[in-house]
């Protein structure tokens, strides 16, 4: 649940919205958010079917890959913060 309602969910759109220049980029950001919301909803609705398709071992693999992606995003936030502070 922290991935759905945690601080990263709040911080990421704020950072991206700050970089969006103009109405077209903001609309693109909103449509991207709607796409993420919709796909998350579908994953929740079809969770049992998805688990039966990929099985327990497949779920472990997917969990590790998503954890690795989350670590990459966290590292990028730290690097951007250091650059923004002028320390690098």
Secondary structure, DSSP 4 states (H G I P E B T S, - for coil): -HHHHSHHHHHHHHHHHHH--SHHHHHHHHHHHHHHHHHHHHHHHTHHHHHHHHHHHHHHHHHHHHHHHHHHHHHHHHHHHHHHTT--
